[in-house]
Amino acid sequence: MKPTIKLKISIITPHKMTEIEKTLNDHNVRPTAMRILIYKYLAQQEIAKALLDVENAFAKAERSTIFRTLKTFEENGIVHQIEDGSGITKYALCEPGCNCEIEQDLHLHFRCSNCNETVCLTEHKIPHINLPDGYVAEDVNLVVTGVCEKCSS
């Protein structure tokens, strides 16, 4: 009698893309493990984060990798950079459908002078500014400085 050979056949199913991977792909950014982690970290934040904050959250990662990831995200419209007057550049995720290059997507930022946290006020759009002929705006950044709700209570 011939011995029978049992073969275990497994069907390889294609990897189901997560929402984060889809978002990165939609912005022409390859979803590496580090990019997914940084995106997830920023998505969980209620305030804009400085490079140092992100580095501290991923202490074992190379600083240059984190910096390059944030720059890649910025160049591809995933995050926007905020110069809030504190001297420290901060980053926040763009809203879905946002295009930071288009004036209609520009919004206010609020920096608390007490706790130094910066938040995007996306529901408060920056109105269109009519510049004189010959003037071309390259950047628009409106930061309101004051005391946040948390510090004022």
Secondary structure as UniProt FT lines:
FT   HELIX           19..26
FT   TURN            27..28
FT   HELIX           33..43
FT   STRAND          49..50
FT   HELIX           51..57
FT   TURN            58..60
FT   HELIX           63..75
FT   TURN            76..77
FT   STRAND          79..83
FT   STRAND          89..93
FT   TURN            96..97
FT   TURN            100..101
FT   HELIX           103..105
FT   STRAND          107..112
FT   TURN            113..115
FT   STRAND          118..125
FT   TURN            133..134
FT   STRAND          143..146
FT   HELIX           149..152
//
